[in-house]
Amino acid sequence: MTAEEYNDAVMMHSDGIYRFILKNIRDEERARDIVQDSYEKLWLHHHQVNTDAVKSYLYSTAYHRLIDIVRKDSRLSRIGSQSSDENIHSEQYTDLSEVLHQIIRLLPNDQRSVLMLRDYEGYSYKEIAGITALSEAQVKVYIYRARVFMKNYIGKIDVLI
């Protein structure tokens, strides 16, 4: 990879990586740091990275850095340990977007990441598996669990009306 190709990668992928990380941690400064760390790692290994694989390399690097930060800060919460009654939400909301963002923030980091890569960024299961270093089966399970949690959290359609 040349310096020009590196600069092109910065221009093409920075915004998408930043949005992906920001949706997961909701901290603009940390999201910027993770993006910068990802590009620093790319530059350090630019001779080994194929130009066609730059996007996947950057998303994988950013994702793994995100996981490291979350683990370091001990902010990883396990929704699965709560009883299913605690996951049902009964307040009235009129803004569907607000409800979805609230639910997404409650998901465990792995589930949130794969769900956002699939539904927000439009990646295939295979691409997500490559980015996250999970198997396709694990990606599908995490997405399924995230959607079940979201369904249980919403409870009835009356919550959204």
Secondary structure, 3 states (H helix, E strand, C coil): CCHHHHHHHHHHHHHHHHHHHHHHHCCHHHHHHHHHHHHHHHHHCCCCCCHHHHHHHHHHHHHHHHHHHHHHCCCCCCHHHCCHHHHCCCCCCCCHHHHHHHHHHHCCHHHHHHHHHHHCCCCCHHHHHHHHCCCHHHHHHHHHHHHHHHHHHHCCHHHHC
